[in-house]
């Protein structure tokens, strides 16, 4: 495996968050949460040539323009990317990966501080994660797991849950150190790329896109899993004890309520956690790599027997709301991408902001163009037929028609028809521009 190239200075205008202390201070009260920008690349679709180039161009243009607009209007102090920064991040070699990283930074230029977390498209999921992919991600975007304190009463815990889902002790070690080491002070907000476990019937609320089911169901495949396992979710909640949870990965908005035992946090026992990883076929989980149902790399039995959990009479049942941030990319299977604004200045305030439905705008342009061409074809076909009928009738009444006059008349009819067509085409183009501008103006109203 190749070593990690030191390319930090190549990315112009970007100051990466490398020097993390125990809890880095973010002097912020407002956070713009961006989910799954997942910039379109060669691993996104089975497309080549001009079609792939156009897809990348328009998806980049969409994100760049909306990002600039949102940061100018909302004025966030920190922009928080919820993972899946690139679509093929885990697949690129070093040269391709750093080129995509520079492309990412060009798209998301801002004066605000930027914070990142790793997604399964960045470093893989579960047993697909390697220490090489983790180190490469960290070389530019900082550690995937860390704690943050803010200049408000709230702190933030960012957990690399895609690595926590691995059975490799080396892969999950840093995430475990954050989870079971000293945590930033309460009250805490939890950030996880993969949503926490919930029953398949748990409704996501009324703001979920109509093109998706009203729930997030557990499922797994190559380098992904829709939800964390139930056991890992429980341990994270009981250890972090958050008052709010934000996640990404699903690409659509979802809001659910979890319950956990307050006061039942686990102590950190590295021997139990790292050396006694056991298969547990009764667990509702897996790593998506085809090696069977396993727990999440945390020995749940060892944790329960470690003697650090509070007695049953010493905890309360608390509720916490988890909100999944929509994708920011128009090319990721949702009708309306979106972002969320987190305001900690006076309590926890959350604003869901929807972006324009660009795909429908493109479809509308195509329909208008097709309709215009159809109308023009019908009108000019009717004119042509009428003109031929008139000229044919006129020739029949002339007994001594000169051949040159007949040719002149026919050529004139063609010239007249072409003249009508050119004039009407110009009018139609002007009409389409007006309609397109009207649609664009109306679409801007969708940004709340």
Buried (B, 14 or more C-beta within 10 A) or exposed (E): EEEBEEBEEBBEEBEBBEEEEEBBEBEBBBBBBBBBBBBBBBBBBEBEEEEBEEBBEBBBEBBBEBBBEBBEEBEBBBBBBBBBBBBBBBBBEBEBBBEBBBBBBBBBEBEBBBBBBBBBBBBBBBBBBBBBBBEBBBBBBBBBBBBBBBEBEBBBBBBBBBBBBBBBBEBBBBBBBBBBEEBBEEEBBBBBBBBBBBEEEBEBBEBBBEEBEBBBEBEBEEBBBBBBBBBBBBBBBBBBBBBBBBBBBBBBBBBBEBEBBBBBBBEBBEEBBBEEBEEBEEBEBBBBBEEEBBBBBBBBEBBEEBEBBBEEEEBEEBEBBBBBBBBBBBBBEBBBBBBBBBBBEEEBEBEBBBBBBBBEBEEBBEEBBEEBEEEBEEEBEEBBEEBEEEBEEEEEEEEEEEEEEEEEEEEEBEEEBEEBBEEBBEEBEEEBEEBBEEBEEEBEEEBE
